[in-house]
Amino acid sequence: MATGKTSLTIGVPLLWEWHFLLWDDVSGPHSHEPAHPSPIFILVVASKEGLGRSTLELDQPSKKLRPVQSDMMIEGAGKGPTLYRRPAEKKRRKLSPFEERFWRMKTICIIVAFNGRWTEDYKYLDHQTKLFLALESIQFEDFVKQIFELIELDSEKFEILIWFDINLGTSKGMLVSKDLDLHTCIELLKTHSLFKSCRFIVDISERVFASTSNEHANTKTQHDNQERCQQIVEVDMVEAQPLNEEVHQTFDSIQVEGQSIIEIDNEQALGIQVLESAPVIEVVADKTCTQITKRRSNLKQKESPTTILRENASLDQIKVGSVFDKKKSIINCFSNVAIKGHFEFKVVRSSSTRYSLTCNDDRCRWCVRAFRIKDSTLFKIVKLEKKHDCSVNTRKADQRHATSKLISGYIIDNLRDPRFEVTPAFVMAEMQKLHGLDIGYHKAWRAIQHASALIRGSPEENYELLCSYLYMMTSKNPGTYTNIKIDDNNRFLYMFYAYGSSIAGWNHCRPVIAIDATFLKSKYRGVLMISVSKDANNQIFPLAFGIAESENNNSYEWYFSQLRNAIGSRENLIFLSDRHQAIANGIVKVYPESHHGICIYHLEQNLKRRKVKSEVIKLFQSAARVYKRKEFDIYMSDIANVDKKTYDYLMEEPPERWARSCSPQRRYDMLTTNIVESMNSVLLEARELPILRMMDFIQVKLQHWFYERRNKAEGTFYDVSCWVEEELKNRIDLAFTLNVFPVDSWRSRVEEEGITFLVDLNKRTCDCFQFQLDELPCTHAIAAIEKRNIKKSDFCSHWYLKESWLKTYERQIHLIGHTDSWIVPESVKSQIVKLPDFKVPPGRRQKIRHIPATKPSKITFKCGRCRRIGHNRTACIYSPALHPFSRKHREE
């Protein structure tokens, strides 16, 4: 059979060469394949990734090429045409193990952060974030290519360093420089919950061209290309017939547009597999090697990286050729330089592509000129004169470049801790002390507002992000319950949230909840509703939080309904609060089966406002705290004998609501709402912050409490909590001095100061009633237990055991992170909450809602005439000069 072989090359994207070797009526590349009646095209692909071939058959009616046999597969072939389409079911052949593994590859979402800045504590801030899907088995080289395409940078002009942010706080993270590093990071993202929100941080640097000669590089590139061309596979050893005219005409009629090579039927695809080794084909067009060599020789030589400068760069780091990440960084950087040098500059030209500065003094040679690098956001310094020749008379402390936004960058670290109060006076003093700046009060105040907005946004933005914030809280903390209520105009009304960790831990706490609300001091005011309880160690256990416009019937009814949805109800549940009627109404409507108790401290303060004698107040405290009803009646009769009006006032509230001995449910040792008042004190500074920053503070505080208390519970070796252990120790000294007379195996008769108490260890009761109301052994019970050599912890309620303490803090609270790391569905993002219907009053915000009547006033009067304290000048009787209005204060 006569042979004939034709080679055809079609232009495709960079580093691709396609060759069509045509056979007419020959056998396939494998001896067991039948002969094809139609012309056959053998497709040979050469790329830097590998070599491959595929057998194509020309369909005469449709004039399309369809695949017949494949021998290889190319992975990651740059921007070439997509060849990975799985064959249709009806024509699918048995795939090789490699192909099966390819089709079943899984993807993972990668978070890439870039164009940011590193802080001293290795936090990456003020950055841009993008996402893309990558194969789990992606190679590092392909990963770098995708990042260059994602951030739209030229890989020939810039280099990148990739860090995996694992939140160490002591370094930038883990450097990713090879396949093993990348696959380790992907495995962490897939399998470990702590690393699911981690991101890849990209440090961009400009390449610096080396001094190697182009001739040497071209020679080396040509040699590499000749070796690559020699690896092209031998397609077939069968002699081929020369092509006739009909085949040429048919092939010429196939349309090739742009970068497309050939139109392939949707039902078919090219199966390609990488060949590790193959024979060498003798006849290959010389044009192939020439084109590859030419492209490789045009590639630039290896460059050394230059650090991308930020706005915090020092003057020593800036030189001709330095690159800034964006124009704003140049503006802020040279503003900082001007502040440190106490000089001012003027902007000669400022546009999207250029930025030029000169000194205010025309005789000074100081100047800066920068240009934008092509279509990127990077700006490069092309001219720089650092020396100043201007006069000292032009230097000043009042810098016009020291704007409020620039000053906010100096004080933002002070604002991150809500416990530290940053005032305009503090900012003015710090700028004067550290930078020699003389700024005004209003500029300092605006700087505080800008810095606060940089941390978590402005108060207006906080309400817009509220739905997304609650969504991330729920996704990070499983079991969390959140809800938000808005009016018909999408204005904020109420909000409620309870962490899943608090809901789970509440089942192991005593069934007592303290409720109170405290006013917020942020721009749009409102009140913060708090529900807390006590754990086994008698510490505050935060349960739920809510925000409303004020304390009223509607807000409390909605709050209690959400609380019931979150934690449900429990047997013997009791609520404690002050005498606010809205709280009582909400409990009656939502929790009718529970009992509502009153804080005896608030009731005592009411007595002080009524100017009740201290002896009566002491009698009231004793009546409220005793365990026996008989003793309660004795104290109340004493109050009636001393002050009948006070007795009538106290009886207006049923004793069941404030007296321990009369309560139908156990109040344990919680007679006041001090635990919720203590929680208000913890949040004292946070209540001045915008709503999201306040919620961040609560989240951090709760996370710290849960972690510390869980570690403390795990470290104790007692059977009960540390607080219960101390309580029992304090009662032992007296208990060991008592006389015990056993009655039977469980009951004993204990004598104390001539009084006999009957203790029943089986029923856990005592005639003093302390054993059954507190569910802790009293002194009489301890004496009876000691007589029988039994463990005292066995007679404590399960609420006080170490096991309950551990289960209370078994779960963790996870932070939701910065807004750049949030992954929120569009349906949630579209739910924008508008500001509450509240008119912000002018002037400084009030920090103290009211001054209690029992607290002495701090306002003092000083006379302007005699300079004595206690009166003013109109009431002065000590001044020798008469005041026109002071005669009425003088004695005739």
Summary of the structure (lengths in Angstrom):
residues: 892
radius of gyration: 40.7
end to end distance: 147.1
largest distance: 147.1
contacts: 2612
relative contact order: 0.07
helix: 36%
strand: 20%
